[in-house]
Amino acid sequence: MMRIEKKETHSHAGSDTVHGHTLPVIHVDYKGRILYANKAAFPLLREWNCLANDYLPESLTGKSPALLSLDADFGLDIETATAHFHLDVIGFKEAGFIGMYGFLITDKKKEQDEMQLRVAG
């Protein structure tokens, strides 16, 4: 499941961890080729069935062509089999890549789902 939204600012003081969790970082070129992915990005890459130097799947880029824009500046929620992530997608035109900087939101998503069930029930 994928949801695009206006980018929210997530501050983590320059660190690649929040509450002990390493944050996923993925860099792609304007054609969707994965230039870099840290270890924390592995659940996303596994979900997309790709590795570094592969291309992002059409199932992802087709739903959100802005992922390949060097002018990108938006937020994207991604659900994998094991977790929910929020990605800030930011284009770096001068450097020639698009950065995807992830935040684990599994617990937040579970709380929202539970609240919706209580309200609906």
Secondary structure as UniProt FT lines:
FT   STRAND          2..5
FT   TURN            13..14
FT   STRAND          17..18
FT   TURN            19..20
FT   STRAND          21..22
FT   STRAND          25..28
FT   TURN            30..31
FT   STRAND          33..37
FT   HELIX           39..41
FT   HELIX           42..48
FT   TURN            52..53
FT   HELIX           58..61
FT   TURN            62..63
FT   HELIX           65..68
FT   TURN            70..71
FT   STRAND          73..79
FT   STRAND          84..92
FT   TURN            93..96
FT   STRAND          97..104
FT   HELIX           106..120
//
